[in-house]
Amino acid sequence: PVLDMFEIITGNRNHYAMFKIGGVRRNIEEEDMPALRNVLNGLKIKIEMLTHAVLDDPVLGARLKGVGVLTKEHIKNFGAVGPVARASGIGGDIRKDDPYAAYPMLDFKVITAGHGDVFDKAVVRLLEMFESIKIIEQSLDAIEGKGGDIQAEVRELPTGEGIGHHEAPRGECFHYVKSDGTNRPVRHKI
């Protein structure tokens, strides 16, 4: 179902190539909104079933609780971020800590757990899926029925350098860009 959503939005199930300097390549069409919402509703039901299955399964609990524990000290020493850090009680999330794009306009929770074991890592990832659905639904609500530009025209990048970061599936992702004022970066390091 998620790949179906990607195909509706981007035209491709695996290689999206949606983002570009100044915006996105395609708009989400109004006639696609009901199909996207149906997929999200179906996903909520399946994720809820999976979450209850994981939380209520004594075998999974016995095998995953207390295993692979990373304390807050370990997280800081190893520089772990994202869901792994959140499973150890560190509530860092770039979307909340240093909001970008539309995130300041969205209401979502940063999911954390306290034991730092494999079980809590699974719980954090499962519960984060519900927050992701909330983010998508709010975004669809915000754009549905409204027109507008999906990209700004960028002819040249200003001379200089910049750093940006965003929340990625495994934690923070940093981008460094250096420009000499032409329409191509001199350096782009991820």
N, C-alpha and C positions, 0 to 999 in steps of 0.2 A: 504493500500500500504506500509506503514512503517513496519508493522508486516511481510509482504511478504519479504521486504528487510532483516529484521532480520533473517528470516528463511533461505534465500539464503546464508547469510554470516555465521550464527552460527549453522544452522541445527534445530533451535527451535524458535518459535514465541514469547515466553514469558520468558523463563529461559535460558539466553544466556550462562553463565559460560564461557565466552571467555578469560578473563584475568587471568593470572597466574604469579607467580614470574618469571621474565625473559622474558616475552612476552605474546603471545596469543596461544590458543589451535589449531586454524584452520587458514588456509590461505584463502584469497579470490581467487577463481579460475578464470582464464582468461575467460573461457566460460560464467561466470556469470556477467562479466563487462557490456555487452550490456543490460541485463535485469535490472541491478542496475541503469544504466543511464536512461533507459526508465521510471523507477519508479520516479526518481528524476525530469525528465522533466514533467511528469504528475503532480507531487506534486507542482511544481512551478506554473502551471496554476491554480490549485485548491486554493493554498495559495494566489495567486494574486487576485482571485475572492473574497475570504473570506476577505482579507485585504480591498479591495475596498468597499465591502458590509458594513464592520464595520465603516470605515472612512466616508463613504457617508450617513450613516443611521442617519437621524435627531432624531429618537426616541432613538437609542443607545446613541447618543451624549447628548441628554437631560437627560437621566437617569444616565450616567456614568461620565460626565464632572463635576468636582467640588465635587465629592463624594469620601470619603475615602482618603482625601489628606494627604500625608506624606511629610513634608518639609525636606530639607536637614538636619535641626537640629533634627527632629524626627528620621530620618534614622540613624544618628550618635548616638543618645541617645539610640535607641532600638537595635543598632548593625545589622540593616538589610543589606543584601547583595544581589547580583545577580540582576535579572530583577526588583525586587521591588525597589532597590536602584537606578538602572539605569533609572527608570521611574521618579525619583525625581532629575535627572540631575547629579548623581554621577556616573562617567564612570568607575568604578572599575570592572575589569575582570581579573581573575588570568591568563587566557591564554595570555593576553597582558602584565599584570603587572609583572608577574613572570613566563615566558613561560616555558613549559615542553614538553616532547615528541617531536612531529613534529610541534607544534604550531609556533616556530620561523620561519619556512619555509613557512607558510601559510599567505595569504593575506585576511583579513577580518576586518570588522568594528565592534566597540563596539557601539551598538545602545543605545541611551539615549533619554529621553524626559524631559520636564522641569516642568510640573505642579504637578506631583506626585499623580494624582488622578487615579481612577479605569480605566478611558479611556486610559490614558497614559500607564498604566500597560499592558493593552490589546495590545496597539499599539507596545510597546517594544517587547512583546512576538511574535506578528505576524511578525514584521520586523526581529527579530532574526532568525526566521525559514529560511528566505532567506539567511542569513549569514551561517547558518548551512549547507544548501545545497551547498553553495560555498565552504565551508570547505571540505565537502565530495567529491565534484567534483575534487577539487585540490588534495586531497589525492588519489583518484582513478587514476588521471593523473600521479601522482608521482610513483605509484607502477605498473601500467599497463605495461606489457611486460618485467618486471624486475623480476628476481628471487631473492632469498636471504633467510636468516634464519628468521623465525618468532618467535624464542625463543632462549634464551641463556640457557645453561645448568648451573643450580645453585644447587650445592650439599649441601653447608652449608652457612648459613648467618653469616657474620662477627659479632663478639661480639660488642655490643654497642647498641645505640638507634638512631632513626631517626624520623624526622617529614616530611611529605609531604602534599601538598594540591593541589586540582584541582577544576576546575569549574564544578559545578553540576547543575541540572535543577533549584534548588532553591537557588543557591549561592555557597559559598565556602564549600568544604568538606575537613576536616583535618584527617590525619591518623597518629597515633603515634605507632611505633613499637620498641620493645625492644627484643634483642637477646642475648643468652648465647653462641653462636657459633655453635649450632646444626642446624639441618635442620627444626626446628620448632620455631616460635617466642615464647618468654616467655610471652609477652603481646602485644596485638594489640587493640588499642582503636580508634574508629571512632568518 
